[in-house]
């Protein structure tokens, strides 16, 4: 049988599968403010709320089920995030009027650098946290595992204009910790070469957080030979998305000067009005 492609019109899941999909819908409704969730985040929510089996086979079955459910429109396609695809599409306009309308629309959302004047610039990792970081003007990046040498050199050289603090989130396991140390040590070395000041702060997931939030654990994989202290590992996606967002929000709030931040927001509002006035547009 050939694999389905695109949307499918007919799919008749079994009773147990329908019950599972009902549980998934409850999870998605509960975390509607954090959508899209990853498959692993849904997996951990099911594990905690419904006693779903914590095995790789169960995880794979869940992935296959949700793939079919999204194709069959049982689950909204945009409710689940699949990482790994990037794109670069050139900008174009259908006419001069289209261009002017686009500029006026952009002017209504004009933003200044909301980190201007801060002692250290902040950056974060894990794309889902963009809605937490965006209001503060904090960029969010995916570390992509160990990254390439090219990427680490590019970061070390590119972020050399002003001091910057990178808030790092990742799994607490040999791979996750070595990913952090590789970024911390290698990017720091490149940054120092170019005269910049970059620091990496391990924000989550930590053993303290794992115990506080009672996260499900697993022993380190015997095939992973990297050095690792302890006999328990935890994945970042085991953290409740609400708790994860709060951890990041507090970390940012602790590191910014609120008075400077509020002044930038006031200047931003004036700038919007000024640009729209020049364009002859409304408020």
C-alpha positions as CSV (number, residue, x, y, z in Angstrom):
1,X,0.0,0.0,0.0
2,X,1.4,3.4,-0.9
3,X,1.8,6.0,1.8
4,X,-0.8,8.8,1.8
5,X,0.2,12.2,0.4
6,X,-1.4,15.5,1.1
7,X,-4.8,15.5,2.9
8,X,-6.9,12.4,2.9
9,X,-10.6,12.2,2.7
10,X,-11.3,8.9,4.4
11,X,-9.8,7.6,7.6
12,X,-11.6,5.4,10.1
13,X,-9.5,5.2,13.3
14,X,-10.3,2.5,15.8
15,X,-12.0,3.2,19.1
16,X,-8.8,3.3,21.0
17,X,-7.3,5.7,18.5
18,X,-10.3,7.9,18.7
19,X,-10.0,8.0,22.5
20,X,-6.3,8.9,22.1
21,X,-7.2,11.7,19.7
22,X,-9.8,13.1,22.2
23,X,-7.0,13.2,24.8
24,X,-4.7,15.0,22.4
25,X,-7.5,17.6,21.6
26,X,-7.8,18.2,25.4
27,X,-4.1,18.8,25.6
28,X,-4.1,21.2,22.6
29,X,-7.0,23.1,24.1
30,X,-5.3,23.4,27.5
31,X,-2.2,24.8,25.9
32,X,-3.8,26.9,23.2
33,X,-1.7,29.9,24.2
34,X,1.5,27.9,23.7
35,X,0.6,26.4,20.3
36,X,2.1,24.9,18.2
37,X,3.4,22.1,20.5
38,X,5.9,19.6,19.4
39,X,5.1,15.9,19.2
40,X,7.3,15.2,22.2
41,X,5.5,17.9,24.3
42,X,2.2,16.3,23.5
43,X,3.7,12.9,24.4
44,X,4.8,14.1,27.9
45,X,1.4,15.8,28.5
46,X,-0.4,12.5,27.7
47,X,2.1,10.6,29.9
48,X,1.4,12.9,32.9
49,X,-2.4,13.3,32.5
50,X,-3.5,10.0,31.0
51,X,-0.9,7.5,31.9
52,X,0.3,7.0,28.3
53,X,3.1,4.5,28.0
54,X,6.6,6.0,28.2
55,X,8.3,3.9,25.6
56,X,9.8,4.7,22.2
57,X,7.3,2.4,20.6
58,X,4.4,4.3,22.1
59,X,6.1,7.6,21.1
60,X,6.4,6.3,17.5
61,X,2.8,5.2,17.4
62,X,1.7,8.6,18.6
63,X,3.6,10.2,15.9
64,X,2.1,8.0,13.2
65,X,-1.4,8.5,14.6
66,X,-1.1,12.3,14.7
67,X,0.4,12.3,11.2
68,X,-2.7,10.5,9.9
69,X,-5.0,12.7,12.1
70,X,-3.6,15.9,10.6
71,X,-3.9,14.6,7.1
72,X,-7.5,13.6,7.8
73,X,-8.2,17.0,9.5
74,X,-9.0,15.4,12.8
75,X,-6.3,17.6,14.3
76,X,-5.4,21.1,13.0
77,X,-2.2,21.0,10.9
78,X,-0.8,24.1,12.6
79,X,-1.4,22.9,16.1
80,X,1.8,20.7,16.0
81,X,5.2,22.0,15.1
82,X,7.7,20.0,12.9
83,X,11.2,21.5,13.0
84,X,13.7,21.2,10.3
85,X,12.5,23.2,7.3
86,X,13.8,26.7,6.5
87,X,13.1,28.9,3.5
88,X,14.2,32.1,1.9
89,X,11.6,33.8,-0.4
90,X,12.3,37.1,-2.1
91,X,9.9,40.0,-1.4
92,X,7.9,41.5,-4.3
93,X,4.9,43.7,-4.8
94,X,2.1,43.6,-7.3
95,X,2.0,47.3,-7.9
96,X,3.1,50.7,-6.5
97,X,-0.1,50.9,-4.5
98,X,0.5,47.5,-3.0
99,X,4.0,48.7,-2.0
100,X,2.6,51.8,-0.3
101,X,-0.1,49.9,1.5
102,X,2.6,47.4,2.7
103,X,4.8,50.3,4.0
104,X,1.9,51.9,5.8
105,X,0.9,48.6,7.4
106,X,4.5,48.1,8.5
107,X,4.6,51.6,9.9
108,X,1.6,50.8,12.2
109,X,3.6,48.0,13.7
110,X,7.0,49.9,13.7
111,X,9.2,48.8,16.5
112,X,12.5,50.2,17.8
113,X,15.3,48.2,19.3
114,X,13.7,47.3,22.6
115,X,17.0,46.3,24.0
116,X,18.7,49.6,23.2
117,X,20.5,51.0,26.2
118,X,20.5,47.7,28.2
119,X,23.8,46.7,29.9
120,X,23.8,43.3,28.1
121,X,21.8,42.2,25.0
122,X,19.8,39.0,25.5
123,X,19.2,36.1,23.1
124,X,17.3,32.9,23.7
125,X,17.0,29.4,22.3
126,X,13.9,27.2,21.5
127,X,11.6,28.8,18.8
128,X,8.4,28.1,20.8
129,X,9.4,30.8,23.3
130,X,9.3,33.6,20.7
131,X,5.9,34.8,22.1
132,X,7.6,35.3,25.5
133,X,10.8,36.9,24.2
134,X,9.4,39.0,21.4
135,X,7.8,41.8,23.5
136,X,11.3,42.4,25.0
137,X,13.0,42.5,21.6
138,X,14.9,39.3,22.5
139,X,15.8,37.1,19.5
140,X,15.2,33.3,19.6
141,X,17.3,30.7,17.9
142,X,17.4,27.0,17.5
143,X,20.7,25.5,18.5
144,X,20.3,22.5,16.2
145,X,22.3,20.1,18.3
146,X,26.0,20.7,18.2
147,X,25.8,23.1,15.3
148,X,28.5,23.4,12.7
149,X,31.9,25.0,13.1
150,X,30.7,27.6,10.5
151,X,27.7,28.5,12.6
152,X,29.7,28.8,15.8
153,X,32.2,31.0,14.1
154,X,29.5,33.1,12.6
155,X,27.8,33.6,15.9
156,X,31.1,34.5,17.7
157,X,32.0,37.1,15.0
158,X,28.5,38.4,14.3
159,X,27.5,39.0,17.9
160,X,30.5,41.1,18.6
161,X,29.0,44.6,18.6
162,X,28.0,44.7,22.2
163,X,27.9,42.4,25.3
164,X,25.3,39.6,24.9
165,X,23.9,36.9,27.2
166,X,22.5,33.8,25.6
167,X,19.8,32.0,27.6
168,X,20.1,28.3,26.7
169,X,17.5,25.6,27.0
170,X,18.1,22.0,26.3
171,X,17.8,18.4,27.5
172,X,19.7,17.3,30.7
173,X,21.5,14.4,29.3
174,X,25.0,13.8,27.9
175,X,24.2,15.1,24.5
176,X,22.3,18.2,25.8
177,X,25.0,19.2,28.3
178,X,27.8,18.7,25.8
179,X,25.9,20.7,23.2
180,X,25.7,23.6,25.7
181,X,29.4,23.3,26.6
182,X,30.4,23.1,22.9
183,X,28.5,26.4,22.2
184,X,29.7,28.0,25.4
185,X,33.3,27.2,24.9
186,X,33.7,27.4,21.1
187,X,31.5,30.5,20.5
188,X,33.1,32.2,23.5
189,X,36.6,31.5,22.1
190,X,35.6,32.9,18.7
191,X,33.9,35.9,20.3
192,X,37.0,36.6,22.4
193,X,39.2,36.5,19.2
194,X,37.0,39.3,17.7
195,X,37.0,41.3,21.0
196,X,33.3,40.6,21.9
197,X,31.7,39.6,25.2
198,X,29.4,36.6,25.0
199,X,28.2,34.5,27.9
200,X,25.9,31.4,27.8
201,X,23.6,30.8,30.7
202,X,22.1,27.3,31.2
203,X,18.4,28.1,31.9
204,X,16.7,24.7,31.6
205,X,16.3,21.9,32.1
206,X,18.2,21.5,35.4
207,X,18.1,18.7,38.0
208,X,16.5,21.2,40.5
209,X,13.7,21.9,38.0
210,X,13.3,18.3,37.2
211,X,12.7,17.5,40.9
212,X,10.6,20.6,41.5
213,X,8.2,19.8,38.6
214,X,8.5,16.0,39.1
215,X,9.5,15.4,35.5
216,X,9.7,11.8,34.2
217,X,13.2,10.6,33.9
218,X,15.2,8.0,32.1
219,X,18.7,6.6,32.5
220,X,21.4,7.8,30.2
221,X,21.6,5.8,26.9
222,X,24.3,3.2,27.1
223,X,25.3,4.0,23.6
224,X,26.2,7.6,24.6
225,X,29.8,7.5,25.7
226,X,30.1,11.2,26.7
227,X,30.9,12.0,30.3
228,X,27.9,12.6,32.4
229,X,27.4,13.0,36.2
230,X,24.3,11.3,37.6
231,X,22.0,8.4,36.6
232,X,18.9,10.3,35.4
233,X,18.2,12.4,32.3
234,X,15.3,14.7,31.5
235,X,14.1,16.2,28.3
236,X,13.2,19.9,27.9
237,X,9.9,19.0,26.4
238,X,8.9,17.2,29.6
239,X,8.5,20.6,31.2
240,X,4.9,22.0,31.0
241,X,5.0,24.7,28.3
242,X,3.5,27.2,30.8
243,X,6.2,26.5,33.3
244,X,8.9,26.7,30.6
245,X,7.5,30.1,29.4
246,X,7.5,31.4,33.0
247,X,11.1,30.3,33.5
248,X,12.2,32.3,30.4
249,X,10.0,35.3,31.3
250,X,11.5,35.6,34.8
251,X,15.0,35.2,33.4
252,X,14.5,38.0,30.9
253,X,12.8,40.2,33.4
254,X,15.7,39.8,35.9
255,X,18.2,40.9,33.3
256,X,16.6,44.1,31.9
257,X,16.4,47.6,33.1
258,X,12.7,48.3,33.2
259,X,13.0,52.1,33.1
260,X,15.1,51.9,29.9
261,X,12.7,49.4,28.4
262,X,9.6,51.5,29.1
263,X,11.4,54.6,27.6
264,X,12.0,52.7,24.4
265,X,8.4,51.7,24.2
266,X,7.4,55.4,24.6
267,X,9.8,56.4,21.8
268,X,8.5,53.6,19.6
269,X,4.9,54.9,19.9
270,X,6.0,58.4,18.9
271,X,8.0,57.0,15.9
272,X,5.0,55.2,14.6
273,X,2.9,58.3,14.7
274,X,5.7,60.3,13.0
275,X,6.2,57.8,10.2
276,X,2.4,57.5,9.5
277,X,2.2,61.3,9.4
278,X,4.9,61.4,6.7
279,X,3.1,58.8,4.7
280,X,-0.2,60.6,5.0
281,X,-1.8,57.6,6.6
282,X,-4.0,57.2,9.6
283,X,-3.2,56.1,13.1
